[in-house]
Amino acid sequence: MAFQLNSKAKIVDIKRFYRVEGRLIKSSDSNEFYIEWGNYNLDWNPQSKRFESTPDLMLEDFPVIYQSDGTPWDLGNLYLYWWWNNNADYNAKSISTIKRKAKHLLHYLQWLEDSQSLERPYHVFYAPKGLRPRQRVTYQYKRYLQSLYLDNTNALSVVKGKAAEVAQFYMFLNQYNLQPPDMPKIEGHFYRIKQAKRFTPRGTAHQIVYTDIHITESMLKENDSETIGGEDGKVRPLSTKEKDWVLEGLETLGDRQMQLIHWLGLYSGARKQTICTLTVDSIKEAYIAYQGSAEARVKVGPGTGIDTKNNVNYVLRIPFGLVKAVYNWIVRSPIYKERRAISFYGESDQNYCFLTKNGNPFYVAQRHRADAQNPDLSHTLVLKDRGRVGNFIGNSINDFDNQRLIPWIKEHKDSNWMGFRFHDLRATKGMEFVRKARVTNMTPTDIILEVMSILGHRSESSTQRYLDFDEFVRDRRNKNRAVENALYNQDFPWDTE
């Protein structure tokens, strides 16, 4: 069974699914696997003296995962069938559970396929020789899930569930040796087993077995003491030294588009969503209107074609030299011209300022979703993209940071560096302004109003955290030093040995 070709993997519910026999077959001309299904399981009925299908071995609305090319995803479906065959009862609870498991696996498959569309060769067994273990596909996906939580895209329970499902999927593959013949055992390669003890209120210890693909709350709360909370979640302003590392890394890596995107984050304080939905005409107008000025101003939010979080209207303030750099990119760059030619908006000034190699946006704008539903508009642009926009929310920028920029900084500057998230660039801009404004004796009220204007904050309480940040960090460090002195400022008997 196949469905009509679509741009994304999907789940199709089988209305009446019977337990069947299936075996995994490896293709002779590739490393791909497929399932060869047999007949229904039949039970011998001694009274009728014939084989009969067992009625209670039927499940309604069984989820089957199909890939974007319209073919079933055999490994994922085999895992779901195995789980149902070994663990499920034939009731509503089991149906709900297997649907949840299918959705988590579908998310993983869509991430793999989205990565492939961005020319990253990820697949279920992606682990090229010579790459560090953290570059293997399971650990890349784990970092992606962590970014979803830190960006407030997914709740903690959701990313934990997705990570756990992928871990169980690979444990299943490992159990039945379902990997290419030239690949080492899956356990130890795509995940490692870990153990811990959990105590009940009565003090009874239970051994907990999990993998290093699993996500725990403690992982996501590391380094939480030097972050700013608020309507943007947790953000960590970079120090001057860290900012210099980022700037040097961007220059060395030589990706001009990524350099411009990160400069906009650092020097305008704009969110990724806003930067990636900037329009060509907004930059052209700012370049013309603010000639000779130190700063250019661009209106963003509803009615401008440039998206903001929570649809807040505000004025984005960008150093004019940076506007000029973006203008030169969209007007003179041969790379941008090639990408624009294959993009949805084509030569229109409604196009995005930043596009991927395939002509896709880094972040799909709300106007794009509306325009794609207009057959006249999409027909006059790129026919193959009529009605399609994709699900791009800036993940390729995260990949650039996690796979190229941060590793470069760790290799050349500090191997123990904690790294950063793109959203931290915004916090860096806010804190730099606060510190410089205090030197000029600007009043706290005026600082708050200016930071709210620069960052487009809706809540004054969110902005107040920027003013309190340095004092909070200083108090926290003083407290830690006091605790350390109380514990260790004494003579120990082994010091004289």
C-alpha positions in Angstrom: 0.0 0.0 0.0 1.2 3.5 -0.8 -0.2 7.0 -0.6 0.0 9.8 -3.1 3.4 11.3 -3.2 3.8 14.1 -0.6 6.6 16.4 0.5 6.8 14.9 4.0 6.7 11.5 5.7 3.3 10.8 7.3 1.3 8.2 9.2 -1.5 6.2 7.6 -4.0 4.4 9.9 -4.8 0.9 8.8 -8.5 0.5 9.8 -8.4 -3.3 10.4 -4.9 -4.7 11.0 -4.4 -8.4 11.7 -1.4 -10.0 13.2 0.7 -11.3 10.4 4.1 -12.9 9.9 6.9 -10.8 8.5 10.6 -11.2 8.0 13.3 -8.7 7.3 15.1 -8.9 4.0 18.2 -7.1 3.0 18.4 -5.8 -0.6 21.0 -7.4 -2.7 22.0 -4.2 -4.4 22.0 -1.8 -1.4 22.2 -1.7 2.3 18.5 -1.0 2.6 16.0 -3.3 4.4 12.4 -4.2 3.6 9.8 -6.4 5.1 8.4 -9.5 3.3 4.9 -10.0 4.8 3.3 -13.5 4.9 -0.3 -14.6 5.4 -2.4 -13.9 8.5 -1.6 -16.0 11.5 -4.0 -18.9 11.5 -4.9 -21.1 14.5 -6.0 -24.7 14.2 -9.6 -25.3 15.2 -9.9 -29.0 16.3 -13.7 -28.9 16.0 -13.9 -27.7 12.5 -10.6 -29.3 11.7 -9.3 -26.3 9.8 -7.1 -23.2 10.3 -9.1 -20.1 11.2 -8.0 -16.5 11.8 -8.3 -15.5 15.4 -10.7 -12.6 15.8 -9.0 -11.0 18.8 -5.8 -10.6 16.9 -7.1 -7.6 15.1 -6.3 -3.9 15.9 -8.3 -1.0 14.6 -6.5 2.1 13.3 -3.0 0.6 13.4 -0.5 3.4 12.5 1.9 2.7 9.5 4.7 5.2 8.8 5.2 6.1 5.1 8.3 8.0 3.9 8.1 11.1 1.8 8.5 9.1 -1.4 5.3 7.2 -0.7 6.9 3.9 0.4 6.5 2.3 3.9 9.4 2.9 6.3 10.1 -0.8 6.9 12.4 -0.5 9.9 10.1 1.8 11.8 7.0 -0.2 11.0 8.8 -3.5 12.0 9.6 -1.9 15.3 6.0 -0.8 15.9 4.7 -4.3 14.9 7.2 -6.0 17.1 6.1 -3.8 20.1 2.4 -4.5 19.4 3.1 -8.2 19.0 5.0 -8.5 22.2 3.7 -5.9 24.6 0.2 -4.7 23.6 -3.3 -5.8 24.5 -6.1 -5.2 22.1 -7.7 -2.3 23.7 -7.9 1.5 23.6 -4.9 2.0 25.8 -2.7 0.0 23.6 -3.9 1.8 20.5 -3.2 5.2 22.2 0.3 4.0 23.1 1.2 2.7 19.7 -0.1 5.9 18.1 2.1 8.0 20.4 5.1 5.8 19.6 4.4 6.1 15.9 4.3 9.9 16.2 7.6 10.0 18.0 9.2 7.8 15.3 7.6 9.9 12.6 9.3 13.0 14.0 12.6 11.3 13.8 12.0 10.2 10.2 11.0 13.7 9.2 14.1 15.1 10.9 16.2 12.7 8.8 14.4 13.6 5.6 14.5 17.4 6.3 18.3 17.0 6.9 18.7 15.2 3.6 16.8 18.0 1.9 19.5 20.4 3.3 22.2 18.2 1.8 23.2 16.5 5.1 23.4 12.8 4.4 21.7 11.6 7.5 20.1 8.2 7.6 19.3 5.6 10.3 22.8 4.2 10.3 24.7 7.4 9.6 28.1 7.1 11.4 30.9 7.7 8.8 34.3 6.6 9.8 36.6 9.4 11.0 33.8 11.4 12.6 33.6 11.9 16.3 31.0 9.8 18.1 28.9 12.8 18.9 28.5 13.4 15.1 26.6 10.0 14.7 23.0 10.4 13.8 21.5 9.5 17.2 23.5 12.1 19.1 22.9 14.7 16.5 19.1 14.1 16.9 19.5 14.3 20.7 21.1 17.7 20.4 18.3 18.8 18.1 15.7 17.7 20.7 17.5 19.6 23.4 17.4 22.8 21.2 13.6 22.3 20.8 13.2 22.4 24.6 15.6 25.3 25.1 13.9 27.3 22.3 10.5 26.7 24.0 9.3 24.8 20.9 8.7 21.5 22.8 7.9 20.9 26.4 10.3 18.8 28.5 8.0 15.8 28.6 7.7 15.9 24.8 11.5 15.9 24.1 12.0 13.2 26.7 9.4 11.0 25.1 10.9 11.5 21.6 14.4 10.7 22.8 13.2 7.7 24.7 11.4 6.3 21.7 14.4 6.6 19.4 16.5 4.9 22.1 14.1 2.0 22.3 14.0 1.8 18.5 17.8 1.4 18.3 17.8 -1.1 21.2 15.3 -3.1 19.1 17.6 -2.9 16.1 20.5 -4.0 18.2 18.5 -6.9 19.8 17.8 -8.4 16.3 21.1 -7.4 14.7 19.3 -5.2 12.2 22.3 -3.3 10.8 24.4 -3.3 7.7 26.8 -6.3 7.7 29.9 -4.0 7.7 28.8 -2.0 10.7 29.8 -2.7 14.3 27.1 -3.7 16.9 24.6 -0.9 17.4 25.0 -0.8 21.1 28.1 1.1 21.9 28.0 2.7 18.5 24.7 4.6 18.4 24.0 4.5 22.1 25.5 3.3 25.4 23.7 1.7 28.3 23.7 3.5 31.6 22.4 2.5 35.0 21.2 4.4 38.0 19.4 3.6 41.3 16.1 5.1 42.1 14.8 5.0 45.7 11.2 4.7 46.7 9.8 6.7 49.7 10.4 3.7 51.8 14.1 3.5 50.9 13.9 0.6 48.5 16.4 0.8 45.7 15.4 0.0 42.1 17.9 -0.4 39.3 17.1 1.9 36.3 18.5 1.0 32.9 18.6 3.8 30.2 20.8 5.0 27.4 22.9 8.1 26.8 20.3 9.1 24.1 17.7 9.6 26.8 17.2 13.2 27.9 16.9 14.0 31.6 15.8 17.3 33.2 19.3 17.7 34.8 20.9 17.8 31.4 18.8 20.7 30.4 19.4 22.7 33.5 23.2 22.6 33.5 24.7 26.1 33.6 21.3 27.5 34.6 22.8 29.8 37.3 24.1 32.3 34.8 21.0 32.6 32.5 18.2 35.2 32.2 14.7 33.9 32.4 11.6 35.6 31.0 9.3 35.5 28.0 12.1 34.0 25.9 12.9 31.1 28.2 16.4 30.9 29.5 19.1 32.8 27.7 22.8 33.3 28.5 24.6 36.5 27.6 28.0 35.8 26.1 31.1 37.3 27.7 33.3 39.6 25.7 35.8 36.8 25.2 33.1 34.4 24.0 31.6 37.0 21.6 35.1 37.5 20.1 35.4 33.7 19.6 32.1 33.6 17.8 33.0 36.5 15.5 36.4 35.0 14.7 34.9 31.6 14.1 32.3 33.0 11.7 35.1 34.9 9.8 37.3 31.8 9.6 34.5 29.4 8.5 33.8 31.7 5.5 30.0 31.2 5.3 29.0 34.8 4.5 25.2 34.2 4.9 25.7 32.6 8.3 28.0 35.4 9.3 25.3 38.0 8.4 22.6 36.1 10.2 24.7 35.9 13.4 25.7 39.5 13.1 22.1 40.5 13.0 21.5 38.5 16.2 24.5 40.1 18.0 24.0 43.7 16.9 20.3 44.1 16.5 19.0 41.7 19.2 16.5 40.2 16.7 15.2 36.7 17.1 16.0 34.0 14.6 12.4 34.1 13.4 12.6 37.8 12.6 16.0 37.7 11.0 15.1 34.8 8.7 11.9 36.4 7.5 13.4 39.7 6.6 12.3 40.7 3.1 14.4 42.1 0.3 12.3 45.2 0.0 12.7 46.0 3.8 16.5 46.0 3.5 16.5 48.0 0.2 14.2 50.6 1.8 16.3 50.9 4.9 19.5 51.2 2.9 18.1 54.1 0.8 16.3 55.8 3.7 19.1 55.8 6.3 22.1 56.8 4.1 24.6 58.7 6.3 23.0 57.5 9.6 24.5 55.3 12.2 21.4 53.3 12.6 18.7 52.0 10.3 15.2 51.1 11.4 13.0 48.4 10.0 9.3 47.9 11.1 8.6 44.2 11.9 5.5 42.3 13.0 2.0 42.0 11.6 1.5 43.9 8.3 5.2 44.1 7.5 5.7 40.6 6.1 8.4 40.1 8.8 7.5 37.8 11.7 7.9 38.4 15.4 7.2 36.2 18.4 3.6 36.6 19.6 3.0 38.9 16.6 4.4 42.0 18.4 4.9 45.1 16.3 8.1 47.0 17.0 11.0 48.7 15.2 14.1 46.7 14.6 17.2 48.9 15.1 20.2 47.8 13.0 23.6 49.4 12.6 23.6 51.0 9.1 26.9 49.3 8.2 25.2 45.9 8.8 22.2 46.9 6.7 24.7 47.8 3.9 26.3 44.4 4.2 23.0 42.6 3.9 22.1 44.9 1.0 25.3 43.9 -0.8 24.5 40.3 -0.2 21.0 40.4 -1.8 22.1 42.7 -4.7 25.6 41.5 -5.6 26.1 38.0 -4.3 26.1 35.3 -7.1 25.3 32.7 -4.4 22.1 34.5 -3.4 21.1 35.1 -7.0 21.3 31.4 -7.7 19.2 30.5 -4.6 16.7 33.3 -5.3 16.1 31.9 -8.9 14.9 28.5 -7.5 13.0 29.9 -4.6 9.2 30.4 -4.1 9.2 34.2 -4.5 11.8 34.2 -7.3 12.9 37.7 -8.4 10.2 39.4 -6.3 11.4 41.9 -3.6 9.0 40.0 -1.3 11.6 37.3 -1.2 13.6 36.3 1.9 17.1 37.9 2.4 18.5 34.5 3.4 17.9 31.2 1.5 19.3 27.7 1.7 21.0 25.9 -1.1 17.7 24.6 -2.3 16.1 28.0 -2.4 14.1 27.3 0.8 13.8 29.9 3.7 15.5 29.2 6.9 12.2 30.0 8.7 8.9 30.0 6.9 7.1 33.3 7.2 3.4 33.5 7.9 2.9 35.5 4.6 4.5 32.6 2.7 2.0 30.1 4.1 -0.8 32.4 3.0 0.7 33.1 -0.4 1.2 29.4 -1.1 -2.5 28.8 -0.9 -3.2 31.3 -3.6 -3.0 29.4 -6.9 -2.6 32.5 -9.0 0.3 33.8 -7.0 2.1 30.5 -6.6 1.5 29.7 -10.3 3.2 33.0 -11.4 6.2 32.0 -9.3 7.5 28.4 -9.1 5.0 25.8 -10.2 6.6 22.9 -8.3 6.2 24.8 -5.0 2.5 25.6 -5.4 0.8 25.0 -2.1 4.0 23.8 -0.4 6.1 25.7 2.1 7.9 23.1 4.3 8.3 23.2 8.0 11.5 25.3 8.4 12.0 26.9 11.8 15.7 27.8 11.8 17.0 24.3 12.5 19.8 24.5 9.9 21.2 27.5 11.8 21.3 25.4 14.9 23.1 22.7 12.9 25.6 25.2 11.7 26.3 26.3 15.3 26.4 22.8 16.7 28.3 21.1 13.9 30.7 23.8 12.7 31.0 27.0 14.7 31.0 25.5 18.3 33.4 22.7 17.4 35.7 25.2 15.8 35.8 27.3 18.9 36.3 24.3 21.1 39.2 23.1 18.9 40.9 26.5 18.6 40.0 28.3 21.8 38.7 26.3 24.7 37.9 22.5 24.6 35.7 22.8 27.7 33.6 25.7 26.5 29.9 25.1 27.2 28.9 26.5 23.8 25.9 28.8 23.1 22.4 28.9 21.5 21.6 31.4 18.8 19.1 33.0 21.1 22.0 33.8 23.5 23.1 36.4 20.9 20.0 38.4 21.6 20.7 38.3 25.3 24.2 39.5 24.6 23.0 42.5 22.8 20.6 43.4 25.6 23.2 43.0 28.4 25.8 45.0 26.4 23.4 47.9 26.2 22.5 47.7 29.9 26.1 47.9 30.9 27.0 50.7 28.6 23.9 52.7 29.6 24.8 52.4 33.3 28.2 53.9 32.6 26.4 57.0 31.1 24.3 57.2 34.3 21.0 56.5 32.4 18.2 56.0 34.9 16.9 52.4 35.5 13.5 53.4 34.1 15.0 54.8 30.9 17.2 51.7 30.5 14.2 49.4 30.8 12.2 51.4 28.2 15.2 51.3 25.8 15.8 47.6 26.2 12.1 46.9 25.7 12.3 48.9 22.5 15.4 47.2 21.2 14.4 43.7 22.0 10.7 44.1 21.3 9.7 42.9 24.8 6.0 43.0 25.8 6.7 42.5 29.5 8.6 45.0 31.7 9.3 42.1 34.1 11.3 40.3 31.4 13.4 43.4 30.8 14.0 44.0 34.5 15.9 40.7 34.6 18.6 42.2 32.4 19.1 45.0 35.0 19.3 42.4 37.8 21.5 39.9 36.0 25.0 41.1 36.9 24.1 41.5 40.5 22.5 38.1 40.6 25.5 36.4 39.1 27.9 38.3 41.4 25.8 37.2 44.5 25.6 33.6 43.3 29.4 33.5 42.8 30.0 35.0 46.2 27.7 32.5 47.8 29.5 29.6 46.1 32.8 30.9 47.3 31.5 31.2 50.8 30.2 27.6 50.7 33.6 26.4 49.4 35.4 28.3 52.2 33.1 26.8 54.8 33.7 23.3 53.5 37.4 23.4 52.6 39.2 26.3 54.4 40.8 24.0 57.0 43.8 21.8 57.5 43.1 18.2 56.4 45.2 15.3 57.8 46.3 14.1 54.4 47.9 17.5 53.6 50.9 16.7 55.8 51.6 13.3 54.2 
